[in-house]
Amino acid sequence: MLPSEARWFSEVAREAGMAVSWSIESHLEHAETDYQTIDVYQTTHWGNLMVIDGFVMLTTRDNFLYHEMLTHPALFSHPDPKRVLIIGGGDCGTLSEVLKHQSVEQCTQVEIDEEVTRLAEKHFPELCQRNDDPRADLRFDDGLAWIKNQDPQSLDLIIVDSTDPIGPAEGLFGPDFVADCYRALADGGIMVQQSESPLIHQHLIRGIRDNMEKAGFSDIRTLGFPQPCYPSGWWSATQACRNGKLHPADPARFEASGLETRYYNPEVHRGALATTLP
């Protein structure tokens, strides 16, 4: 039961005519950086809650859904992913999932705001346990500039783990950025972009897919998955392959990997590939 004096944090999604709320026990952190405002709350039922510029980024209780579905479908679709770039992802949950794959030789994470990572290390330490992995390369820089400086066809996988398309993340949803990602990927390489809610952000998803098609990607799929902490409770990741096809995971390969996941498995992967835009 909630205490009678419970306080609430609410994210209002005006475009959907709804709000999502959490009962709050305490306000743990407030930080104002050169890029954004970050707050961390302790909730009564969902563990810790990180909020950036008023938008929920993650909770302790359900972040595994997002991080697993942003990473494992692409990693298991690629035959042998070795070189991975994460743009954004400052909470390091995506990095942690990528580094579960033994084939990965290097994973570079480029997050523009170092304070996101420092607060994650303090309040979401379970997501940062692989930050000291020798294959992890954490950089605090502008992802838009970083991708422009990558050698052509030098990467196997690019994961865009960004905030909503406002503020410092806005450029990550533009056609020039997607074209730079295409150039940096080797043949068979995969780009993954968090693409908001299939229920309330169809226009944004279509724009992402159009950018990928114009850049030259040969196979483009939007995968849906549950995400209770985000407006509508339904989220997506849009994948695109350069000169290749996107495939569901081979169950034998998944079994042999020894990965421990809480939501993702080959059957979930196959079902997510069936997502269609409303």
VOPAGU-2260 file (C-alpha; in pm, 1 decimal, decimal comma):
REM VOPAGU-2260
SITE   aa  ch    i         X         Y         Z
SITE  MET   A    0       0,0       0,0       0,0
SITE  LEU   A    1     107,5     357,5     -58,3
SITE  PRO   A    2     163,5     591,3     234,2
SITE  SER   A    3    -113,3     848,3     256,9
SITE  GLU   A    4     141,4    1129,0     210,2
SITE  ALA   A    5     296,4     975,5    -105,2
SITE  ARG   A    6     432,6    1224,8    -356,6
SITE  TRP   A    7     412,7    1161,2    -730,2
SITE  PHE   A    8     628,1    1224,2   -1033,0
SITE  SER   A    9     433,4    1239,4   -1359,2
SITE  GLU   A   10     545,7    1251,4   -1719,8
SITE  VAL   A   11     277,8    1410,4   -1934,1
SITE  ALA   A   12     258,2    1290,4   -2295,7
SITE  ARG   A   13      45,6    1563,6   -2445,6
SITE  GLU   A   14      60,8    1412,6   -2793,4
SITE  ALA   A   15    -112,2    1103,5   -2655,5
SITE  GLY   A   16    -345,4    1275,7   -2409,7
SITE  MET   A   17    -205,2    1076,0   -2119,0
SITE  ALA   A   18      38,4    1076,3   -1828,6
SITE  VAL   A   19     245,8     813,0   -1649,8
SITE  SER   A   20     305,7     852,0   -1276,4
SITE  TRP   A   21     519,3     699,6   -1000,0
SITE  SER   A   22     485,0     735,9    -626,0
SITE  ILE   A   23     806,4     881,0    -487,3
SITE  GLU   A   24     979,8     814,4    -157,9
SITE  SER   A   25    1264,0    1061,7    -205,3
SITE  HIS   A   26    1441,6    1287,0    -453,2
SITE  LEU   A   27    1795,6    1149,7    -466,8
SITE  GLU   A   28    1972,9    1379,3    -714,9
SITE  HIS   A   29    1930,6    1694,8    -920,3
SITE  ALA   A   30    2195,5    1797,5   -1173,8
SITE  GLU   A   31    2202,5    2073,3   -1433,7
SITE  THR   A   32    2465,2    2015,1   -1702,0
SITE  ASP   A   33    2563,1    2199,1   -2017,9
SITE  TYR   A   34    2317,3    1977,3   -2205,3
SITE  GLN   A   35    2018,0    1894,1   -1987,0
SITE  THR   A   36    1864,7    1860,5   -1642,4
SITE  ILE   A   37    1888,0    1520,2   -1471,6
SITE  ASP   A   38    1690,3    1400,5   -1170,7
SITE  VAL   A   39    1695,2    1067,9    -987,6
SITE  TYR   A   40    1410,9     960,3    -758,8
SITE  GLN   A   41    1356,5     664,1    -531,7
SITE  THR   A   42    1010,2     522,1    -598,1
SITE  THR   A   43     792,8     306,4    -377,1
SITE  HIS   A   44     755,9      17,6    -623,8
SITE  TRP   A   45     989,7      65,5    -922,9
SITE  GLY   A   46    1328,5     114,4    -763,1
SITE  ASN   A   47    1517,8     421,0    -878,7
SITE  LEU   A   48    1388,2     643,6   -1155,8
SITE  MET   A   49    1604,2     863,5   -1382,8
SITE  VAL   A   50    1444,5    1162,3   -1551,2
SITE  ILE   A   51    1607,2    1389,1   -1811,0
SITE  ASP   A   52    1443,3    1722,6   -1893,0
SITE  GLY   A   53    1121,0    1590,3   -1746,4
SITE  PHE   A   54    1116,7    1269,9   -1953,2
SITE  VAL   A   55    1158,8     928,9   -1791,9
SITE  MET   A   56    1473,5     748,3   -1905,8
SITE  LEU   A   57    1466,8     430,2   -1697,9
SITE  THR   A   58    1362,3     258,6   -1379,6
SITE  THR   A   59    1538,0     -16,0   -1187,3
SITE  ARG   A   60    1239,7    -247,8   -1229,1
SITE  ASP   A   61    1182,8    -255,4   -1605,3
SITE  ASN   A   62    1494,9    -127,0   -1785,2
SITE  PHE   A   63    1593,8    -483,8   -1882,7
SITE  LEU   A   64    1315,6    -488,9   -2143,8
SITE  TYR   A   65    1457,5    -190,8   -2330,3
SITE  HIS   A   66    1823,4    -282,6   -2300,3
SITE  GLU   A   67    1776,5    -644,2   -2406,7
SITE  MET   A   68    1558,8    -558,9   -2707,1
SITE  LEU   A   69    1785,0    -277,5   -2824,8
SITE  THR   A   70    2085,0    -509,5   -2835,0
SITE  HIS   A   71    2031,1    -883,9   -2863,2
SITE  PRO   A   72    1807,3    -895,9   -3174,1
SITE  ALA   A   73    2076,6    -719,7   -3377,7
SITE  LEU   A   74    2368,8    -906,3   -3221,6
SITE  PHE   A   75    2208,6   -1242,2   -3289,6
SITE  SER   A   76    2103,9   -1138,5   -3640,1
SITE  HIS   A   77    2462,7   -1047,6   -3733,4
SITE  PRO   A   78    2673,5   -1359,6   -3803,5
SITE  ASP   A   79    2983,1   -1244,0   -3612,2
SITE  PRO   A   80    2964,0    -898,9   -3448,9
SITE  LYS   A   81    3307,3    -780,0   -3337,7
SITE  ARG   A   82    3313,1    -399,4   -3359,4
SITE  VAL   A   83    3024,3    -217,6   -3191,3
SITE  LEU   A   84    2951,9     152,0   -3146,1
SITE  ILE   A   85    2688,7     282,4   -2903,9
SITE  ILE   A   86    2583,1     643,5   -2946,4
SITE  GLY   A   87    2419,4     769,7   -2628,6
SITE  GLY   A   88    2346,3     499,7   -2374,0
SITE  GLY   A   89    2494,8     690,3   -2082,9
SITE  ASP   A   90    2327,1     469,1   -1822,3
SITE  CYS   A   91    2547,5     184,1   -1960,4
SITE  GLY   A   92    2269,1     -75,7   -1965,7
SITE  THR   A   93    2306,6    -122,0   -2341,3
SITE  LEU   A   94    2684,7    -152,3   -2305,9
SITE  SER   A   95    2638,2    -420,3   -2043,0
SITE  GLU   A   96    2412,5    -628,0   -2269,7
SITE  VAL   A   97    2645,6    -593,8   -2571,0
SITE  LEU   A   98    2942,4    -716,8   -2371,1
SITE  LYS   A   99    2760,0   -1036,7   -2278,5
SITE  HIS   A  100    2846,7   -1149,7   -2633,9
SITE  GLN   A  101    3191,2   -1309,6   -2644,0
SITE  SER   A  102    3233,4   -1236,2   -3016,0
SITE  VAL   A  103    3246,4    -861,0   -2944,7
SITE  GLU   A  104    3608,7    -747,2   -2943,7
SITE  GLN   A  105    3547,1    -376,9   -2882,1
SITE  CYS   A  106    3246,0    -170,1   -2783,6
SITE  THR   A  107    3284,2     206,3   -2790,7
SITE  GLN   A  108    3017,6     412,9   -2617,6
SITE  VAL   A  109    2994,3     781,0   -2708,6
SITE  GLU   A  110    2775,8     971,4   -2462,0
SITE  ILE   A  111    2764,4    1349,5   -2480,9
SITE  ASP   A  112    2688,0    1406,4   -2111,3
SITE  GLU   A  113    2926,7    1240,7   -1865,6
SITE  GLU   A  114    2699,6    1320,9   -1572,5
SITE  VAL   A  115    2443,9    1064,1   -1696,3
SITE  THR   A  116    2704,8     790,6   -1655,8
SITE  ARG   A  117    2828,1     914,4   -1319,5
SITE  LEU   A  118    2473,0     918,9   -1181,0
SITE  ALA   A  119    2407,2     573,3   -1325,2
SITE  GLU   A  120    2719,9     441,9   -1154,7
SITE  LYS   A  121    2585,3     577,5    -825,7
SITE  HIS   A  122    2215,3     492,3    -852,6
SITE  PHE   A  123    2201,5     207,3   -1107,9
SITE  PRO   A  124    2529,2      23,5   -1033,4
SITE  GLU   A  125    2391,0    -304,2   -1167,6
SITE  LEU   A  126    2396,1    -150,1   -1517,3
SITE  CYS   A  127    2758,3     -40,3   -1489,4
SITE  GLN   A  128    2926,4    -363,1   -1379,6
SITE  ARG   A  129    3089,4    -409,6   -1720,0
SITE  ASN   A  130    3224,5     -54,4   -1751,1
SITE  ASP   A  131    3570,7    -182,5   -1661,0
SITE  ASP   A  132    3561,1    -463,6   -1915,7
SITE  PRO   A  133    3879,0    -428,1   -2129,0
SITE  ARG   A  134    3659,3    -434,4   -2439,9
SITE  ALA   A  135    3464,3    -128,2   -2323,1
SITE  ASP   A  136    3574,4     215,6   -2441,0
SITE  LEU   A  137    3371,4     493,4   -2278,5
SITE  ARG   A  138    3397,7     830,9   -2450,1
SITE  PHE   A  139    3220,1    1151,9   -2355,6
SITE  ASP   A  140    3180,9    1333,4   -2682,6
SITE  ASP   A  141    2934,9    1437,6   -2952,7
SITE  GLY   A  142    2806,9    1127,5   -3132,1
SITE  LEU   A  143    2719,6    1327,6   -3444,7
SITE  ALA   A  144    3080,1    1434,6   -3485,0
SITE  TRP   A  145    3216,7    1095,9   -3377,3
SITE  ILE   A  146    3038,8     898,3   -3647,7
SITE  LYS   A  147    3159,0    1137,8   -3918,1
SITE  ASN   A  148    3517,9    1054,7   -3825,3
SITE  GLN   A  149    3482,2     676,4   -3842,4
SITE  ASP   A  150    3659,3     492,8   -4123,4
SITE  PRO   A  151    3428,4     361,2   -4395,6
SITE  GLN   A  152    3303,0       7,2   -4333,1
SITE  SER   A  153    3484,5     -13,2   -3998,3
SITE  LEU   A  154    3192,8    -121,0   -3775,8
SITE  ASP   A  155    2966,2    -423,8   -3749,7
SITE  LEU   A  156    2693,3    -271,8   -3535,6
SITE  ILE   A  157    2580,0      80,1   -3444,7
SITE  ILE   A  158    2326,4     119,6   -3164,4
SITE  VAL   A  159    2163,4     459,3   -3119,6
SITE  ASP   A  160    2044,6     462,8   -2757,9
SITE  SER   A  161    1924,2     819,4   -2743,2
SITE  THR   A  162    1676,6    1026,1   -2550,2
SITE  ASP   A  163    1366,2    1161,8   -2722,4
SITE  PRO   A  164    1437,3    1366,5   -3039,6
SITE  ILE   A  165    1475,5    1698,9   -2861,8
SITE  GLY   A  166    1775,2    1888,2   -2726,6
SITE  PRO   A  167    2114,3    1719,7   -2776,1
SITE  ALA   A  168    1951,1    1407,8   -2931,1
SITE  GLU   A  169    1762,2    1587,8   -3207,2
SITE  GLY   A  170    2033,6    1547,3   -3469,3
SITE  LEU   A  171    2043,5    1170,0   -3412,8
SITE  PHE   A  172    1709,0    1145,2   -3591,2
SITE  GLY   A  173    1820,8    1331,3   -3904,9
SITE  PRO   A  174    1905,4    1193,8   -4251,0
SITE  ASP   A  175    2268,4    1310,3   -4250,4
SITE  PHE   A  176    2342,2    1115,1   -3932,9
SITE  VAL   A  177    2185,8     797,5   -4073,1
SITE  ALA   A  178    2389,2     835,1   -4393,3
SITE  ASP   A  179    2706,9     865,4   -4183,9
SITE  CYS   A  180    2613,7     544,6   -4000,2
SITE  TYR   A  181    2560,4     363,5   -4330,1
SITE  ARG   A  182    2905,3     470,9   -4449,4
SITE  ALA   A  183    3071,2     348,3   -4129,1
SITE  LEU   A  184    2911,2       2,2   -4138,5
SITE  ALA   A  185    3068,7    -294,0   -4315,8
SITE  ASP   A  186    2855,7    -503,3   -4549,9
SITE  GLY   A  187    2614,9    -702,7   -4337,9
SITE  GLY   A  188    2645,4    -442,3   -4062,5
SITE  ILE   A  189    2337,5    -338,5   -3868,2
SITE  MET   A  190    2215,4      -4,2   -3737,0
SITE  VAL   A  191    1967,1      -0,8   -3448,4
SITE  GLN   A  192    1782,1     310,8   -3337,5
SITE  GLN   A  193    1541,9     344,0   -3046,6
SITE  SER   A  194    1227,4     460,0   -3222,8
SITE  GLU   A  195     972,0     556,2   -2959,7
SITE  SER   A  196     617,3     418,3   -2935,5
SITE  PRO   A  197     453,3     236,7   -3230,1
SITE  LEU   A  198     120,3     344,9   -3085,3
SITE  ILE   A  199     171,6     720,8   -3055,5
SITE  HIS   A  200     484,5     806,6   -3260,5
SITE  GLN   A  201     409,9     651,6   -3599,7
SITE  HIS   A  202     518,8     966,5   -3783,2
SITE  LEU   A  203     859,5     958,3   -3616,0
SITE  ILE   A  204     905,9     589,0   -3693,6
SITE  ARG   A  205     817,5     642,3   -4057,7
SITE  GLY   A  206    1072,0     923,9   -4070,1
SITE  ILE   A  207    1342,6     699,2   -3924,6
SITE  ARG   A  208    1261,7     427,2   -4177,1
SITE  ASP   A  209    1260,9     678,8   -4464,3
SITE  ASN   A  210    1604,5     804,7   -4357,0
SITE  MET   A  211    1736,9     449,6   -4350,5
SITE  GLU   A  212    1593,7     369,3   -4691,5
SITE  LYS   A  213    1738,2     685,7   -4844,4
SITE  ALA   A  214    2079,2     607,2   -4693,5
SITE  GLY   A  215    2081,7     276,9   -4884,0
SITE  PHE   A  216    1999,2      14,3   -4620,0
SITE  SER   A  217    1864,1    -304,6   -4778,1
SITE  ASP   A  218    1643,5    -445,4   -4500,0
SITE  ILE   A  219    1457,4    -233,8   -4243,1
SITE  ARG   A  220    1246,1    -372,5   -3958,6
SITE  THR   A  221    1077,5    -215,2   -3655,5
SITE  LEU   A  222    1061,4    -441,7   -3350,6
SITE  GLY   A  223     801,6    -376,0   -3083,1
SITE  PHE   A  224     827,3    -468,0   -2715,9
SITE  PRO   A  225     660,2    -380,9   -2384,0
SITE  GLN   A  226     802,4     -92,4   -2181,8
SITE  PRO   A  227     581,4       6,4   -1887,3
SITE  CYS   A  228     775,3     318,9   -1787,0
SITE  TYR   A  229     730,2     492,4   -2124,6
SITE  PRO   A  230     408,2     653,0   -2247,1
SITE  SER   A  231     169,9     394,3   -2399,2
SITE  GLY   A  232     367,6     105,2   -2244,9
SITE  TRP   A  233     477,2     -10,4   -2590,7
SITE  TRP   A  234     816,7      83,6   -2738,7
SITE  SER   A  235    1024,7      -1,4   -3043,1
SITE  ALA   A  236    1369,9     -34,9   -3194,2
SITE  THR   A  237    1416,1       6,7   -3568,1
SITE  GLN   A  238    1691,7    -199,5   -3730,7
SITE  ALA   A  239    1850,2    -165,8   -4073,9
SITE  CYS   A  240    2104,8    -388,7   -4245,6
SITE  ARG   A  241    2363,1    -277,6   -4501,0
SITE  ASN   A  242    2367,4    -515,9   -4799,0
SITE  GLY   A  243    2214,6    -804,2   -4608,0
SITE  LYS   A  244    1906,6    -937,1   -4433,0
SITE  LEU   A  245    1782,7    -924,2   -4075,0
SITE  HIS   A  246    1709,7   -1266,6   -3928,1
SITE  PRO   A  247    1561,5   -1398,8   -3603,7
SITE  ALA   A  248    1807,5   -1564,2   -3369,8
SITE  ASP   A  249    1907,3   -1924,3   -3433,3
SITE  PRO   A  250    1788,5   -2106,5   -3118,2
SITE  ALA   A  251    2098,3   -2327,8   -3119,3
SITE  ARG   A  252    2327,1   -2023,1   -3130,7
SITE  PHE   A  253    2134,8   -1858,4   -2849,3
SITE  GLU   A  254    2156,8   -2172,6   -2637,5
SITE  ALA   A  255    2528,9   -2212,4   -2704,9
SITE  SER   A  256    2595,9   -1849,9   -2608,6
SITE  GLY   A  257    2499,3   -1917,3   -2247,3
SITE  LEU   A  258    2343,0   -1569,6   -2223,3
SITE  GLU   A  259    2113,6   -1510,5   -1929,3
SITE  THR   A  260    1826,2   -1281,9   -2025,7
SITE  ARG   A  261    1503,7   -1189,9   -1850,9
SITE  TYR   A  262    1285,8   -1113,5   -2154,0
SITE  TYR   A  263    1470,0   -1171,6   -2480,0
SITE  ASN   A  264    1482,7   -1515,2   -2639,0
SITE  PRO   A  265    1463,5   -1643,0   -2999,8
SITE  GLU   A  266    1084,1   -1674,6   -2987,9
SITE  VAL   A  267    1043,2   -1318,4   -2860,3
SITE  HIS   A  268    1283,6   -1205,2   -3134,5
SITE  ARG   A  269    1076,6   -1375,4   -3405,1
SITE  GLY   A  270     755,9   -1228,1   -3269,4
SITE  ALA   A  271     901,9    -877,0   -3245,9
SITE  LEU   A  272     999,2    -891,5   -3612,8
SITE  ALA   A  273     627,3    -925,5   -3689,6
SITE  THR   A  274     551,7    -576,4   -3553,2
SITE  THR   A  275     351,1    -367,0   -3797,9
SITE  LEU   A  276     282,1       4,4   -3765,3
SITE  PRO   A  277     -79,2      80,4   -3666,9
